[in-house]
Amino acid sequence: MAKFNDSTPAVWDPATGRIYTFLGRDGRSIWGGETLEELRAQGHISEQAYALPTIDALELQEQSDRQRYCTGPQRITQERYEELLNCLPPERWVRGVGYASFRLSERLAGSIATFCVRVGDSYYALNEHENTSHAELFKACMAHDAPPAAAVVPIFGFD
């Protein structure tokens, strides 16, 4: 069995935003035994795919996941909020007068989790890093519904 650590070469494919495989000391995939060139020739990875240390590939994958899944708060119904609250035990459930938030216990991808937030009678779902604070979640939801900033109006015709 191959030893695996942070410096183990990972095959990163920018076209998919994913790690495809890891390479052993012989430069071959630890799963199928193919070289990087063979993986390209077989169409498993794009021409842009390359090998880099696993720790760096994981960072790229995290960035890709954030771009793909973290699209900001989306309004949901009270029924959907309650359905998500009751489908699995909630994590980091915070409740107070007029607000609540919780994190779903299953991750969407890597360290990206789905959070649900209630502010008054408004309900939201958003995907964020699993360690996002409740204050950051509430701030994002409040900004979602905030009216656009008023344009600066010159006073007495002066800018």
LUMPAVEX-131765 format. One record per atom (N, C-alpha, C): atom name; residue number from 1; x, y, z. Coordinates in Angstrom, 2 decimals, always signed. Layout:
% LUMPAVEX-131765
<site "CA"; NUM; <X; Y; Z>>
...
//
This chain:
% LUMPAVEX-131765
<site "N"; 1; <+0.85; -1.18; +0.00>>
<site "CA"; 1; <+0.00; +0.00; +0.00>>
<site "C"; 1; <+0.89; +1.24; +0.00>>
<site "N"; 2; <+0.52; +2.22; -0.80>>
<site "CA"; 2; <+1.30; +3.46; -0.90>>
<site "C"; 2; <+1.12; +4.30; +0.35>>
<site "N"; 3; <+2.21; +4.94; +0.77>>
<site "CA"; 3; <+2.12; +5.87; +1.88>>
<site "C"; 3; <+1.59; +7.18; +1.34>>
<site "N"; 4; <+0.74; +7.82; +2.11>>
<site "CA"; 4; <+0.04; +9.02; +1.66>>
<site "C"; 4; <+0.25; +10.11; +2.68>>
<site "N"; 5; <+0.65; +11.32; +2.22>>
<site "CA"; 5; <+0.79; +12.45; +3.13>>
<site "C"; 5; <+0.54; +13.75; +2.36>>
<site "N"; 6; <+0.73; +14.88; +3.03>>
<site "CA"; 6; <+0.45; +16.18; +2.40>>
<site "C"; 6; <+1.27; +16.45; +1.16>>
<site "N"; 7; <+2.44; +15.83; +1.06>>
<site "CA"; 7; <+3.28; +16.09; -0.11>>
<site "C"; 7; <+3.09; +15.05; -1.22>>
<site "N"; 8; <+2.24; +14.06; -1.00>>
<site "CA"; 8; <+1.95; +13.08; -2.05>>
<site "C"; 8; <+1.42; +13.83; -3.27>>
<site "N"; 9; <+1.95; +13.53; -4.46>>
<site "CA"; 9; <+1.44; +14.23; -5.65>>
<site "C"; 9; <-0.03; +13.89; -5.93>>
<site "N"; 10; <-0.81; +14.92; -6.13>>
<site "CA"; 10; <-2.21; +14.78; -6.50>>
<site "C"; 10; <-2.36; +15.29; -7.93>>
<site "N"; 11; <-3.23; +14.68; -8.69>>
<site "CA"; 11; <-3.52; +15.15; -10.04>>
<site "C"; 11; <-4.71; +16.09; -9.95>>
<site "N"; 12; <-4.43; +17.36; -10.18>>
<site "CA"; 12; <-5.44; +18.42; -10.12>>
<site "C"; 12; <-5.88; +18.75; -11.54>>
<site "N"; 13; <-7.20; +18.77; -11.76>>
<site "CA"; 13; <-7.73; +19.10; -13.08>>
<site "C"; 13; <-8.52; +20.41; -12.98>>
<site "N"; 14; <-7.94; +21.52; -13.46>>
<site "CA"; 14; <-8.64; +22.80; -13.39>>
<site "C"; 14; <-9.96; +22.81; -14.18>>
<site "N"; 15; <-10.07; +21.95; -15.18>>
<site "CA"; 15; <-11.30; +21.92; -15.99>>
<site "C"; 15; <-12.50; +21.46; -15.16>>
<site "N"; 16; <-12.27; +20.61; -14.19>>
<site "CA"; 16; <-13.37; +20.11; -13.35>>
<site "C"; 16; <-13.34; +20.71; -11.95>>
<site "N"; 17; <-12.20; +21.29; -11.57>>
<site "CA"; 17; <-12.07; +21.83; -10.22>>
<site "C"; 17; <-11.96; +20.74; -9.18>>
<site "N"; 18; <-11.44; +19.58; -9.57>>
<site "CA"; 18; <-11.38; +18.42; -8.68>>
<site "C"; 18; <-10.01; +17.77; -8.72>>
<site "N"; 19; <-9.70; +17.07; -7.65>>
<site "CA"; 19; <-8.55; +16.16; -7.63>>
<site "C"; 19; <-9.02; +14.88; -8.29>>
<site "N"; 20; <-8.27; +14.39; -9.29>>
<site "CA"; 20; <-8.69; +13.18; -9.98>>
<site "C"; 20; <-8.11; +11.92; -9.32>>
<site "N"; 21; <-6.83; +11.94; -9.01>>
<site "CA"; 21; <-6.17; +10.78; -8.41>>
<site "C"; 21; <-4.91; +11.25; -7.71>>
<site "N"; 22; <-4.18; +10.32; -7.16>>
<site "CA"; 22; <-2.90; +10.58; -6.50>>
<site "C"; 22; <-1.85; +9.71; -7.17>>
<site "N"; 23; <-0.62; +10.17; -7.19>>
<site "CA"; 23; <+0.46; +9.45; -7.85>>
<site "C"; 23; <+1.38; +8.81; -6.82>>
<site "N"; 24; <+1.78; +7.58; -7.10>>
<site "CA"; 24; <+2.74; +6.89; -6.25>>
<site "C"; 24; <+4.16; +7.35; -6.58>>
<site "N"; 25; <+5.12; +6.76; -5.90>>
<site "CA"; 25; <+6.53; +7.12; -6.13>>
<site "C"; 25; <+6.97; +6.89; -7.57>>
<site "N"; 26; <+6.30; +5.96; -8.23>>
<site "CA"; 26; <+6.65; +5.64; -9.62>>
<site "C"; 26; <+5.98; +6.59; -10.63>>
<site "N"; 27; <+5.23; +7.59; -10.14>>
<site "CA"; 27; <+4.57; +8.54; -11.03>>
<site "C"; 27; <+3.30; +8.02; -11.67>>
<site "N"; 28; <+2.78; +6.93; -11.14>>
<site "CA"; 28; <+1.56; +6.32; -11.67>>
<site "C"; 28; <+0.43; +6.46; -10.67>>
<site "N"; 29; <-0.80; +6.51; -11.21>>
<site "CA"; 29; <-1.99; +6.62; -10.36>>
<site "C"; 29; <-2.01; +5.48; -9.35>>
<site "N"; 30; <-2.30; +5.81; -8.10>>
<site "CA"; 30; <-2.35; +4.76; -7.08>>
<site "C"; 30; <-3.56; +3.85; -7.24>>
<site "N"; 31; <-4.53; +4.26; -8.09>>
<site "CA"; 31; <-5.72; +3.43; -8.30>>
<site "C"; 31; <-5.64; +2.59; -9.57>>
<site "N"; 32; <-5.32; +3.22; -10.69>>
<site "CA"; 32; <-5.33; +2.48; -11.94>>
<site "C"; 32; <-3.96; +2.20; -12.53>>
<site "N"; 33; <-2.92; +2.82; -11.98>>
<site "CA"; 33; <-1.58; +2.58; -12.47>>
<site "C"; 33; <-1.18; +3.38; -13.70>>
<site "N"; 34; <-2.04; +4.33; -14.15>>
<site "CA"; 34; <-1.71; +5.11; -15.34>>
<site "C"; 34; <-0.80; +6.29; -14.99>>
<site "N"; 35; <-0.01; +6.71; -15.97>>
<site "CA"; 35; <+0.77; +7.93; -15.83>>
<site "C"; 35; <-0.13; +9.11; -16.15>>
<site "N"; 36; <+0.37; +10.31; -15.85>>
<site "CA"; 36; <-0.37; +11.53; -16.16>>
<site "C"; 36; <-0.68; +11.60; -17.66>>
<site "N"; 37; <+0.30; +11.25; -18.48>>
<site "CA"; 37; <+0.11; +11.29; -19.94>>
<site "C"; 37; <-0.95; +10.28; -20.38>>
<site "N"; 38; <-0.94; +9.10; -19.77>>
<site "CA"; 38; <-1.93; +8.08; -20.13>>
<site "C"; 38; <-3.34; +8.53; -19.71>>
<site "N"; 39; <-3.44; +9.16; -18.56>>
<site "CA"; 39; <-4.75; +9.66; -18.12>>
<site "C"; 39; <-5.28; +10.70; -19.10>>
<site "N"; 40; <-4.40; +11.58; -19.58>>
<site "CA"; 40; <-4.81; +12.58; -20.58>>
<site "C"; 40; <-5.23; +11.90; -21.87>>
<site "N"; 41; <-4.41; +10.95; -22.35>>
<site "CA"; 41; <-4.69; +10.26; -23.61>>
<site "C"; 41; <-6.00; +9.48; -23.56>>
<site "N"; 42; <-6.33; +8.95; -22.39>>
<site "CA"; 42; <-7.57; +8.19; -22.23>>
<site "C"; 42; <-8.78; +9.09; -22.02>>
<site "N"; 43; <-8.55; +10.40; -21.90>>
<site "CA"; 43; <-9.66; +11.34; -21.73>>
<site "C"; 43; <-10.19; +11.44; -20.32>>
<site "N"; 44; <-9.48; +10.89; -19.34>>
<site "CA"; 44; <-9.93; +10.94; -17.95>>
<site "C"; 44; <-9.73; +12.33; -17.35>>
<site "N"; 45; <-8.70; +13.03; -17.83>>
<site "CA"; 45; <-8.39; +14.37; -17.33>>
<site "C"; 45; <-8.15; +15.29; -18.52>>
<site "N"; 46; <-8.25; +16.58; -18.29>>
<site "CA"; 46; <-8.03; +17.55; -19.36>>
<site "C"; 46; <-6.54; +17.73; -19.62>>
<site "N"; 47; <-6.24; +18.38; -20.71>>
<site "CA"; 47; <-4.85; +18.68; -21.06>>
<site "C"; 47; <-4.21; +19.61; -20.04>>
<site "N"; 48; <-5.03; +20.38; -19.32>>
<site "CA"; 48; <-4.51; +21.34; -18.34>>
<site "C"; 48; <-4.19; +20.70; -16.99>>
<site "N"; 49; <-4.57; +19.45; -16.78>>
<site "CA"; 49; <-4.35; +18.78; -15.50>>
<site "C"; 49; <-2.85; +18.64; -15.23>>
<site "N"; 50; <-2.51; +18.74; -13.95>>
<site "CA"; 50; <-1.10; +18.62; -13.57>>
<site "C"; 50; <-1.00; +18.07; -12.15>>
<site "N"; 51; <+0.21; +17.66; -11.79>>
<site "CA"; 51; <+0.46; +17.10; -10.46>>
<site "C"; 51; <+1.04; +18.18; -9.55>>
<site "N"; 52; <+0.62; +18.16; -8.30>>
<site "CA"; 52; <+1.14; +19.07; -7.29>>
<site "C"; 52; <+0.92; +18.42; -5.93>>
<site "N"; 53; <+1.57; +18.92; -4.87>>
<site "CA"; 53; <+1.39; +18.30; -3.56>>
<site "C"; 53; <-0.09; +18.31; -3.13>>
<site "N"; 54; <-0.50; +17.25; -2.48>>
<site "CA"; 54; <-1.89; +17.11; -2.05>>
<site "C"; 54; <-2.37; +18.33; -1.26>>
<site "N"; 55; <-1.55; +18.85; -0.36>>
<site "CA"; 55; <-1.98; +19.98; +0.46>>
<site "C"; 55; <-2.35; +21.17; -0.41>>
<site "N"; 56; <-1.62; +21.40; -1.50>>
<site "CA"; 56; <-1.92; +22.51; -2.42>>
<site "C"; 56; <-3.16; +22.20; -3.26>>
<site "N"; 57; <-3.29; +20.93; -3.68>>
<site "CA"; 57; <-4.47; +20.53; -4.46>>
<site "C"; 57; <-5.74; +20.66; -3.63>>
<site "N"; 58; <-5.67; +20.33; -2.35>>
<site "CA"; 58; <-6.84; +20.46; -1.49>>
<site "C"; 58; <-7.26; +21.92; -1.34>>
<site "N"; 59; <-6.30; +22.82; -1.28>>
<site "CA"; 59; <-6.61; +24.26; -1.22>>
<site "C"; 59; <-7.30; +24.71; -2.50>>
<site "N"; 60; <-6.81; +24.25; -3.65>>
<site "CA"; 60; <-7.45; +24.60; -4.93>>
<site "C"; 60; <-8.86; +24.04; -4.99>>
<site "N"; 61; <-9.04; +22.83; -4.50>>
<site "CA"; 61; <-10.37; +22.22; -4.51>>
<site "C"; 61; <-11.32; +22.99; -3.59>>
<site "N"; 62; <-10.83; +23.43; -2.45>>
<site "CA"; 62; <-11.65; +24.24; -1.53>>
<site "C"; 62; <-12.09; +25.53; -2.22>>
<site "N"; 63; <-11.17; +26.19; -2.92>>
<site "CA"; 63; <-11.51; +27.42; -3.65>>
<site "C"; 63; <-12.54; +27.13; -4.73>>
<site "N"; 64; <-12.36; +26.04; -5.44>>
<site "CA"; 64; <-13.31; +25.65; -6.48>>
<site "C"; 64; <-14.69; +25.38; -5.89>>
<site "N"; 65; <-14.73; +24.68; -4.76>>
<site "CA"; 65; <-16.01; +24.39; -4.10>>
<site "C"; 65; <-16.70; +25.68; -3.67>>
<site "N"; 66; <-15.94; +26.63; -3.12>>
<site "CA"; 66; <-16.53; +27.91; -2.71>>
<site "C"; 66; <-17.13; +28.64; -3.91>>
<site "N"; 67; <-16.42; +28.66; -5.03>>
<site "CA"; 67; <-16.95; +29.33; -6.22>>
<site "C"; 67; <-18.19; +28.63; -6.75>>
<site "N"; 68; <-18.20; +27.32; -6.67>>
<site "CA"; 68; <-19.30; +26.53; -7.21>>
<site "C"; 68; <-20.54; +26.57; -6.33>>
<site "N"; 69; <-20.36; +26.49; -5.02>>
<site "CA"; 69; <-21.50; +26.28; -4.13>>
<site "C"; 69; <-21.90; +27.48; -3.27>>
<site "N"; 70; <-20.99; +28.39; -3.00>>
<site "CA"; 70; <-21.29; +29.51; -2.10>>
<site "C"; 70; <-21.80; +30.70; -2.90>>
<site "N"; 71; <-23.08; +30.71; -3.15>>
<site "CA"; 71; <-23.70; +31.72; -4.02>>
<site "C"; 71; <-24.49; +32.77; -3.24>>
<site "N"; 72; <-24.37; +32.76; -1.93>>
<site "CA"; 72; <-25.08; +33.74; -1.11>>
<site "C"; 72; <-26.42; +33.23; -0.62>>
<site "N"; 73; <-27.07; +34.01; +0.25>>
<site "CA"; 73; <-28.35; +33.59; +0.82>>
<site "C"; 73; <-29.45; +33.50; -0.23>>
<site "N"; 74; <-30.29; +32.51; -0.05>>
<site "CA"; 74; <-31.48; +32.35; -0.89>>
<site "C"; 74; <-32.68; +32.29; +0.05>>
<site "N"; 75; <-33.71; +33.06; -0.27>>
<site "CA"; 75; <-34.92; +32.98; +0.56>>
<site "C"; 75; <-35.57; +31.61; +0.39>>
<site "N"; 76; <-36.04; +31.07; +1.50>>
<site "CA"; 76; <-36.78; +29.81; +1.49>>
<site "C"; 76; <-38.05; +30.02; +2.30>>
<site "N"; 77; <-38.96; +29.09; +2.18>>
<site "CA"; 77; <-40.21; +29.17; +2.94>>
<site "C"; 77; <-40.00; +28.67; +4.36>>
<site "N"; 78; <-40.91; +29.01; +5.23>>
<site "CA"; 78; <-40.87; +28.51; +6.60>>
<site "C"; 78; <-40.96; +26.98; +6.59>>
<site "N"; 79; <-41.77; +26.44; +5.69>>
<site "CA"; 79; <-41.92; +24.98; +5.60>>
<site "C"; 79; <-40.60; +24.32; +5.24>>
<site "N"; 80; <-39.86; +24.90; +4.27>>
<site "CA"; 80; <-38.57; +24.34; +3.87>>
<site "C"; 80; <-37.57; +24.44; +5.02>>
<site "N"; 81; <-37.57; +25.56; +5.72>>
<site "CA"; 81; <-36.70; +25.76; +6.88>>
<site "C"; 81; <-36.95; +24.66; +7.91>>
<site "N"; 82; <-38.21; +24.43; +8.23>>
<site "CA"; 82; <-38.56; +23.42; +9.23>>
<site "C"; 82; <-38.23; +22.02; +8.74>>
<site "N"; 83; <-38.41; +21.77; +7.45>>
<site "CA"; 83; <-38.05; +20.47; +6.88>>
<site "C"; 83; <-36.55; +20.22; +7.05>>
<site "N"; 84; <-35.73; +21.22; +6.74>>
<site "CA"; 84; <-34.28; +21.07; +6.89>>
<site "C"; 84; <-33.88; +20.94; +8.35>>
<site "N"; 85; <-34.56; +21.64; +9.21>>
<site "CA"; 85; <-34.29; +21.55; +10.65>>
<site "C"; 85; <-34.57; +20.15; +11.17>>
<site "N"; 86; <-35.58; +19.50; +10.62>>
<site "CA"; 86; <-36.01; +18.20; +11.14>>
<site "C"; 86; <-35.50; +17.00; +10.36>>
<site "N"; 87; <-34.75; +17.20; +9.27>>
<site "CA"; 87; <-34.32; +16.04; +8.49>>
<site "C"; 87; <-33.15; +15.31; +9.15>>
<site "N"; 88; <-32.25; +16.00; +9.79>>
<site "CA"; 88; <-31.12; +15.41; +10.53>>
<site "C"; 88; <-30.90; +16.27; +11.77>>
<site "N"; 89; <-30.23; +15.75; +12.75>>
<site "CA"; 89; <-29.96; +16.61; +13.91>>
<site "C"; 89; <-29.18; +17.86; +13.46>>
<site "N"; 90; <-29.65; +19.04; +13.81>>
<site "CA"; 90; <-28.94; +20.25; +13.41>>
<site "C"; 90; <-27.65; +20.41; +14.21>>
<site "N"; 91; <-26.70; +21.09; +13.61>>
<site "CA"; 91; <-25.46; +21.42; +14.30>>
<site "C"; 91; <-25.41; +22.93; +14.53>>
<site "N"; 92; <-24.73; +23.32; +15.59>>
<site "CA"; 92; <-24.53; +24.74; +15.90>>
<site "C"; 92; <-25.84; +25.52; +15.87>>
<site "N"; 93; <-26.87; +24.97; +16.46>>
<site "CA"; 93; <-28.19; +25.60; +16.47>>
<site "C"; 93; <-28.19; +26.72; +17.50>>
<site "N"; 94; <-28.46; +27.92; +17.04>>
<site "CA"; 94; <-28.53; +29.10; +17.89>>
<site "C"; 94; <-29.93; +29.67; +17.77>>
<site "N"; 95; <-30.55; +29.95; +18.92>>
<site "CA"; 95; <-31.91; +30.50; +18.91>>
<site "C"; 95; <-31.97; +31.70; +19.84>>
<site "N"; 96; <-32.76; +32.66; +19.47>>
<site "CA"; 96; <-32.99; +33.83; +20.30>>
<site "C"; 96; <-34.31; +34.46; +19.89>>
<site "N"; 97; <-34.65; +35.55; +20.51>>
<site "CA"; 97; <-35.89; +36.24; +20.17>>
<site "C"; 97; <-35.73; +36.87; +18.79>>
<site "N"; 98; <-36.48; +36.37; +17.83>>
<site "CA"; 98; <-36.47; +36.94; +16.48>>
<site "C"; 98; <-35.41; +36.41; +15.55>>
<site "N"; 99; <-34.60; +35.44; +16.00>>
<site "CA"; 99; <-33.57; +34.91; +15.10>>
<site "C"; 99; <-33.24; +33.46; +15.48>>
<site "N"; 100; <-32.69; +32.75; +14.52>>
<site "CA"; 100; <-32.19; +31.40; +14.75>>
<site "C"; 100; <-31.32; +31.03; +13.56>>
<site "N"; 101; <-30.39; +30.13; +13.79>>
<site "CA"; 101; <-29.61; +29.58; +12.68>>
<site "C"; 101; <-29.10; +28.21; +13.08>>
<site "N"; 102; <-28.85; +27.39; +12.08>>
<site "CA"; 102; <-28.28; +26.07; +12.31>>
<site "C"; 102; <-27.56; +25.62; +11.04>>
<site "N"; 103; <-26.72; +24.63; +11.23>>
<site "CA"; 103; <-25.97; +24.04; +10.12>>
<site "C"; 103; <-26.44; +22.61; +9.93>>
<site "N"; 104; <-26.64; +22.21; +8.67>>
<site "CA"; 104; <-26.97; +20.81; +8.39>>
<site "C"; 104; <-25.76; +19.96; +8.71>>
<site "N"; 105; <-25.98; +18.76; +9.20>>
<site "CA"; 105; <-24.87; +17.92; +9.65>>
<site "C"; 105; <-24.08; +17.28; +8.51>>
<site "N"; 106; <-24.66; +17.16; +7.33>>
<site "CA"; 106; <-23.92; +16.61; +6.19>>
<site "C"; 106; <-23.31; +17.75; +5.39>>
<site "N"; 107; <-22.07; +17.59; +4.97>>
<site "CA"; 107; <-21.39; +18.60; +4.16>>
<site "C"; 107; <-21.79; +18.47; +2.70>>
<site "N"; 108; <-21.89; +19.60; +2.05>>
<site "CA"; 108; <-22.22; +19.64; +0.63>>
<site "C"; 108; <-21.02; +19.17; -0.19>>
<site "N"; 109; <-19.85; +19.68; +0.14>>
<site "CA"; 109; <-18.60; +19.29; -0.52>>
<site "C"; 109; <-17.45; +19.73; +0.37>>
<site "N"; 110; <-16.53; +18.86; +0.65>>
<site "CA"; 110; <-15.37; +19.23; +1.48>>
<site "C"; 110; <-15.81; +19.85; +2.78>>
<site "N"; 111; <-15.45; +21.10; +3.00>>
<site "CA"; 111; <-15.83; +21.79; +4.23>>
<site "C"; 111; <-16.94; +22.81; +4.01>>
<site "N"; 112; <-17.67; +22.66; +2.89>>
<site "CA"; 112; <-18.80; +23.54; +2.59>>
<site "C"; 112; <-20.07; +22.91; +3.16>>
<site "N"; 113; <-20.75; +23.69; +4.00>>
<site "CA"; 113; <-21.98; +23.21; +4.65>>
<site "C"; 113; <-23.14; +24.12; +4.29>>
<site "N"; 114; <-24.35; +23.60; +4.41>>
<site "CA"; 114; <-25.55; +24.39; +4.22>>
<site "C"; 114; <-26.03; +24.88; +5.59>>
<site "N"; 115; <-26.30; +26.17; +5.67>>
<site "CA"; 115; <-26.82; +26.79; +6.88>>
<site "C"; 115; <-28.23; +27.29; +6.59>>
<site "N"; 116; <-29.06; +27.30; +7.62>>
<site "CA"; 116; <-30.38; +27.91; +7.53>>
<site "C"; 116; <-30.46; +29.00; +8.60>>
<site "N"; 117; <-31.05; +30.11; +8.21>>
<site "CA"; 117; <-31.12; +31.27; +9.09>>
<site "C"; 117; <-32.55; +31.81; +9.09>>
<site "N"; 118; <-33.02; +32.17; +10.28>>
<site "CA"; 118; <-34.31; +32.85; +10.40>>
<site "C"; 118; <-34.05; +34.21; +11.03>>
<site "N"; 119; <-34.54; +35.24; +10.36>>
<site "CA"; 119; <-34.47; +36.60; +10.91>>
<site "C"; 119; <-35.90; +37.12; +10.86>>
<site "N"; 120; <-36.54; +37.24; +12.03>>
<site "CA"; 120; <-37.94; +37.63; +12.07>>
<site "C"; 120; <-38.78; +36.59; +11.36>>
<site "N"; 121; <-39.54; +37.04; +10.34>>
<site "CA"; 121; <-40.37; +36.12; +9.56>>
<site "C"; 121; <-39.73; +35.76; +8.23>>
<site "N"; 122; <-38.44; +36.02; +8.07>>
<site "CA"; 122; <-37.73; +35.71; +6.83>>
<site "C"; 122; <-36.82; +34.50; +7.06>>
<site "N"; 123; <-36.80; +33.62; +6.07>>
<site "CA"; 123; <-36.04; +32.38; +6.18>>
<site "C"; 123; <-35.07; +32.29; +5.00>>
<site "N"; 124; <-33.85; +31.79; +5.28>>
<site "CA"; 124; <-32.81; +31.74; +4.27>>
<site "C"; 124; <-32.05; +30.41; +4.37>>
<site "N"; 125; <-31.49; +30.02; +3.25>>
<site "CA"; 125; <-30.52; +28.92; +3.20>>
<site "C"; 125; <-29.30; +29.46; +2.46>>
<site "N"; 126; <-28.12; +29.09; +2.94>>
<site "CA"; 126; <-26.90; +29.49; +2.25>>
<site "C"; 126; <-25.81; +28.48; +2.53>>
<site "N"; 127; <-24.93; +28.34; +1.55>>
<site "CA"; 127; <-23.80; +27.43; +1.65>>
<site "C"; 127; <-22.56; +28.25; +1.95>>
<site "N"; 128; <-21.85; +27.86; +2.99>>
<site "CA"; 128; <-20.63; +28.57; +3.40>>
<site "C"; 128; <-19.67; +27.57; +4.03>>
<site "N"; 129; <-18.46; +28.05; +4.30>>
<site "CA"; 129; <-17.49; +27.22; +5.00>>
<site "C"; 129; <-18.10; +26.78; +6.32>>
<site "N"; 130; <-17.83; +25.57; +6.72>>
<site "CA"; 130; <-18.46; +25.01; +7.92>>
<site "C"; 130; <-18.20; +25.79; +9.20>>
<site "N"; 131; <-17.16; +26.61; +9.24>>
<site "CA"; 131; <-16.84; +27.39; +10.44>>
<site "C"; 131; <-17.33; +28.83; +10.37>>
<site "N"; 132; <-18.16; +29.16; +9.42>>
<site "CA"; 132; <-18.69; +30.52; +9.32>>
<site "C"; 132; <-19.47; +30.85; +10.59>>
<site "N"; 133; <-19.20; +32.02; +11.14>>
<site "CA"; 133; <-19.85; +32.40; +12.40>>
<site "C"; 133; <-21.32; +32.78; +12.16>>
<site "N"; 134; <-22.09; +32.70; +13.23>>
<site "CA"; 134; <-23.50; +33.08; +13.14>>
<site "C"; 134; <-23.63; +34.56; +12.79>>
<site "N"; 135; <-22.74; +35.38; +13.32>>
<site "CA"; 135; <-22.78; +36.81; +13.00>>
<site "C"; 135; <-22.58; +37.04; +11.50>>
<site "N"; 136; <-21.66; +36.31; +10.89>>
<site "CA"; 136; <-21.43; +36.44; +9.45>>
<site "C"; 136; <-22.65; +35.97; +8.65>>
<site "N"; 137; <-23.28; +34.91; +9.12>>
<site "CA"; 137; <-24.48; +34.40; +8.44>>
<site "C"; 137; <-25.61; +35.43; +8.48>>
<site "N"; 138; <-25.86; +35.97; +9.68>>
<site "CA"; 138; <-26.93; +36.96; +9.82>>
<site "C"; 138; <-26.63; +38.19; +8.98>>
<site "N"; 139; <-25.40; +38.63; +8.98>>
<site "CA"; 139; <-25.00; +39.81; +8.20>>
<site "C"; 139; <-25.26; +39.58; +6.71>>
<site "N"; 140; <-24.90; +38.40; +6.21>>
<site "CA"; 140; <-25.13; +38.08; +4.80>>
<site "C"; 140; <-26.62; +38.08; +4.46>>
<site "N"; 141; <-27.43; +37.53; +5.36>>
<site "CA"; 141; <-28.87; +37.48; +5.11>>
<site "C"; 141; <-29.49; +38.87; +5.17>>
<site "N"; 142; <-29.05; +39.68; +6.10>>
<site "CA"; 142; <-29.58; +41.05; +6.20>>
<site "C"; 142; <-29.18; +41.86; +4.96>>
<site "N"; 143; <-27.97; +41.67; +4.48>>
<site "CA"; 143; <-27.51; +42.39; +3.29>>
<site "C"; 143; <-28.27; +41.94; +2.05>>
<site "N"; 144; <-28.72; +40.68; +2.05>>
<site "CA"; 144; <-29.47; +40.14; +0.91>>
<site "C"; 144; <-30.74; +40.94; +0.66>>
<site "N"; 145; <-31.40; +41.35; +1.74>>
<site "CA"; 145; <-32.68; +42.06; +1.62>>
<site "C"; 145; <-32.57; +43.57; +1.79>>
<site "N"; 146; <-31.35; +44.07; +2.00>>
<site "CA"; 146; <-31.17; +45.51; +2.21>>
<site "C"; 146; <-31.46; +46.27; +0.93>>
<site "N"; 147; <-32.14; +47.41; +1.05>>
<site "CA"; 147; <-32.37; +48.21; -0.16>>
<site "C"; 147; <-31.03; +48.74; -0.67>>
<site "N"; 148; <-30.92; +49.00; -1.97>>
<site "CA"; 148; <-29.67; +49.54; -2.49>>
<site "C"; 148; <-29.35; +50.88; -1.83>>
<site "N"; 149; <-28.07; +51.15; -1.70>>
<site "CA"; 149; <-27.64; +52.42; -1.09>>
<site "C"; 149; <-28.18; +53.57; -1.92>>
<site "N"; 150; <-28.67; +54.58; -1.24>>
<site "CA"; 150; <-29.23; +55.74; -1.95>>
<site "C"; 150; <-28.10; +56.47; -2.67>>
<site "N"; 151; <-28.42; +56.99; -3.82>>
<site "CA"; 151; <-27.44; +57.74; -4.58>>
<site "C"; 151; <-27.16; +59.06; -3.85>>
<site "N"; 152; <-25.94; +59.50; -3.95>>
<site "CA"; 152; <-25.57; +60.78; -3.34>>
<site "C"; 152; <-26.18; +61.89; -4.16>>
<site "N"; 153; <-26.96; +62.73; -3.51>>
<site "CA"; 153; <-27.64; +63.84; -4.18>>
<site "C"; 153; <-26.89; +65.11; -3.82>>
<site "N"; 154; <-26.41; +65.85; -4.82>>
<site "CA"; 154; <-25.69; +67.09; -4.51>>
<site "C"; 154; <-26.63; +68.09; -3.82>>
<site "N"; 155; <-26.07; +68.77; -2.83>>
<site "CA"; 155; <-26.83; +69.80; -2.12>>
<site "C"; 155; <-26.55; +71.15; -2.78>>
<site "N"; 156; <-27.58; +71.89; -3.09>>
<site "CA"; 156; <-27.46; +73.20; -3.72>>
<site "C"; 156; <-26.68; +73.15; -5.03>>
<site "N"; 157; <-26.73; +72.03; -5.72>>
<site "CA"; 157; <-26.06; +71.94; -7.02>>
<site "C"; 157; <-24.57; +71.72; -6.96>>
<site "N"; 158; <-24.01; +71.56; -5.77>>
<site "CA"; 158; <-22.56; +71.30; -5.65>>
<site "C"; 158; <-22.34; +69.82; -5.38>>
<site "N"; 159; <-21.28; +69.28; -5.93>>
<site "CA"; 159; <-20.94; +67.88; -5.69>>
<site "C"; 159; <-20.11; +67.74; -4.44>>
//
